[in-house]
Amino acid sequence: MRDTISKAIADSCKDLFDVEPTVELTRPEEAHGDYATNVALQLAKPLQQNPREVAEALAAKLRENLSETISDVSVAGPGFINLTLTDNTLAAALQSKPAQSLAGQTIVAEYSDPNPFKVLHAGHLYTSVVGDAIGNLLEQAGGDVHRVNFGGDVGLHVGKTMWAIITEFGGEFPDKLNDIPVAERSEWMAKAYVRGTKAYEDDEQAKAAITILNKRVYDLHNEGDHDSAFAQIYWTCRQWSYDYFDSFYARIGTKFEKYYPESMTAPIGLQTVKEHIGDVYEKSDGAIVFDGEKHGLHTRVFINSEGLPTYEAKDVGLIMLKKQDYNFDRSVIITGNEQAQYMAVVLKSIEQFAPELSRATSHLTHGIVKLQGGVKMSSRKGNFLRAVDVLDEASRANIEATGQDNDLTVLGAVKYSFLKSRIGGDIIYDPKESVSLEGNSGPYLQYAHARAQSILRKAPGPVTDLEQAEFETDERSLARKISEYSEVVDKAVTDLMPHHICTYLYELAQTFNRFYEHNRVIEDERQALRLSLVKQYAGTLQSGLKILGIHAPDKM
């Protein structure tokens, strides 16, 4: 419907003024109509006419051209045009679907990106939730979405952890791993990483040993070593990490199609950088760097003086592999804000030899997750907020509030609490607020869906969709709000911002509550029409919650 109206306005402008403007439609306050446009204000200056007079002429033309679609066209202020849909047009608009703007496109969504040998922190939970929602948005728009994960199974953090483990064991004794209880393995490795990091920073002898172990990890990959005592410790602990990741992702309902370890991306990244020494990358004090300062960025090392690929080179390899595996039209990467400048340098370097890959890649960043009153987390120091801590706090808060331990409610609470804010800023997570059945929360919307389903269960027979209608005031308000859904999804897809969905669903639930407070549904003379609205409302809630990765229960 939005497109139909936009086209009619553009055609009318062509007929009246022989111009073809870009028409923007907005949603005004309900008292002023269903759509509004400032096109007359845009045209007034080039036409050298009074904007109000342009608007009046255009309004008259629209009343003629849209007589079956629009019940009222009015001019407000200096030249805004407000349009009100007929009830039948509004009823038909309830069936509109989001645009398939990404149909035929292959899209790779990369997010979460945990490192083996380290514990999952709250940031991994956040980016997993946000990444899922963005992936769902892209699929809603018709994209063929492939969800992938990336993590450092090689690198200095592994060397630090391996040093701490070997030091604890008194040598390379892989059989001692059998003494670590299954439930404690991830925490045990996380503590080893913290010990290794402290030693690397405080003890020059330990730092030198860790540097050697770091190279040994690369060597065992290059040599295919699975048998040495050192390799047995490495491969066993790496698998423990993957098992731990899989268990956590299953808990939050996240699935990945492929996991790219850095050991896989490092060789192609190393090769790619070396191939472009001289034209893109350059030698500097024994290392290979990209001079980002030429492009208003900063210079970063891609191959260090020991000949090892840095994170930058591994990310180059990752992008090359993703293109090789999926031949993507678009790649979306979601990380923390601290990666913004780093990724800008990586992408700028790739732009020099593969501009199409750089152009096709979008990098979204987010802030830090804290509990109320919390400080910035650091896995390096060990004073960080773990992913499971967030879920456990929500579970405790939910038990205190409801007396029930419901995983679906807890997940809905946490996910919505993360997603309702615009991506980019820090998230202050309040467990009690997140599980509340009142206010802007996930459980509130889950309850809203369950309440609507309860009404529908009382229907005496099948509930049909509206094809035409004559609405009363409150009915029309609800129908109008429902009709906005496809437009909100389209905007969320364009912006890659799931919070648009959250804001809309909360407003929709509030609109329904006002409607239901004053209007009987069952055993009312307008029962059939109102049940149709309730059905459409419930379906819209369910669709929006599904995009957010939140279960829409029939009962609570």
Secondary structure as GFF3:
##gff-version 3
##sequence-region A 1 556
A	DSSP	alpha_helix	2	17	.	.	.	ID=ss1
A	DSSP	three_ten_helix	30	32	.	.	.	ID=ss2
A	DSSP	beta_strand	35	37	.	.	.	ID=ss3
A	DSSP	alpha_helix	39	47	.	.	.	ID=ss4
A	DSSP	alpha_helix	51	65	.	.	.	ID=ss5
A	DSSP	beta_strand	70	76	.	.	.	ID=ss6
A	DSSP	beta_strand	80	85	.	.	.	ID=ss7
A	DSSP	alpha_helix	87	93	.	.	.	ID=ss8
A	DSSP	beta_strand	106	110	.	.	.	ID=ss9
A	DSSP	alpha_helix	122	140	.	.	.	ID=ss10
A	DSSP	beta_strand	144	151	.	.	.	ID=ss11
A	DSSP	alpha_helix	156	169	.	.	.	ID=ss12
A	DSSP	three_ten_helix	174	179	.	.	.	ID=ss13
A	DSSP	three_ten_helix	182	184	.	.	.	ID=ss14
A	DSSP	alpha_helix	185	202	.	.	.	ID=ss15
A	DSSP	alpha_helix	204	223	.	.	.	ID=ss16
A	DSSP	alpha_helix	229	252	.	.	.	ID=ss17
A	DSSP	beta_strand	258	261	.	.	.	ID=ss18
A	DSSP	alpha_helix	262	275	.	.	.	ID=ss19
A	DSSP	beta_strand	282	284	.	.	.	ID=ss20
A	DSSP	beta_strand	287	290	.	.	.	ID=ss21
A	DSSP	three_ten_helix	292	295	.	.	.	ID=ss22
A	DSSP	beta_strand	300	303	.	.	.	ID=ss23
A	DSSP	alpha_helix	311	326	.	.	.	ID=ss24
A	DSSP	beta_strand	330	336	.	.	.	ID=ss25
A	DSSP	three_ten_helix	337	339	.	.	.	ID=ss26
A	DSSP	alpha_helix	340	353	.	.	.	ID=ss27
A	DSSP	alpha_helix	355	359	.	.	.	ID=ss28
A	DSSP	beta_strand	361	366	.	.	.	ID=ss29
A	DSSP	beta_strand	369	371	.	.	.	ID=ss30
A	DSSP	alpha_helix	387	402	.	.	.	ID=ss31
A	DSSP	alpha_helix	407	419	.	.	.	ID=ss32
A	DSSP	beta_strand	427	429	.	.	.	ID=ss33
A	DSSP	alpha_helix	431	434	.	.	.	ID=ss34
A	DSSP	alpha_helix	442	457	.	.	.	ID=ss35
A	DSSP	alpha_helix	473	483	.	.	.	ID=ss36
A	DSSP	alpha_helix	485	495	.	.	.	ID=ss37
A	DSSP	alpha_helix	499	518	.	.	.	ID=ss38
A	DSSP	alpha_helix	527	548	.	.	.	ID=ss39
###
